[in-house]
């Protein structure tokens, strides 16, 4: 059986989550139309989380910036780097995605954006609110950018995070800390 890209990218996130033996994981929604998302419920000793996973299987340049491309022989793929030396992945959140996420906004929601085979950008409820991702019912793009050995910068159509996201955030995530309360 061949492994799909979706299985590979979702597996990268889920592996980091379930490496803790005190957690339970349950699939709550599967992408039947191959838009690259999946939703999972993670239960710890003290909290429950809903994880929304979305992936991009290629690194892209940013909008109107000049983008240089080169072939990386070691990894056998094309890499795009903008004029400022940053690499980018842009994720589209369609109205149906926003609506789906809004049904879980009263829970500990964690959005994991898998940037090709490079990074997992884990966005907490606080990040999601700062990006204003769920405040509009229209489409919204979220762009994750990075340079070599740097943390991840994130911006949406509506806002830019004031802080950077550590590359290892999911691996070191404080699962028993309460991030959101009713």
Secondary structure, DSSP 8 states (H G I E B T S, - for coil): ----HHHHHHHHHHHHHHTSTT-EEEEEEE-TT-SSEEEEEEE-SS-EEEEEEEEESS-B--TTS-EEEEEETTTTEEEEEETTS-EEEEEEE-HHHHHHHHTTTTSEEEEEEEETTTEEEEE-HHHHHHTTTTS-SS-EEEEEEE-TT--BEEEESS-B-SS-B-TTTTTT--TTS-----
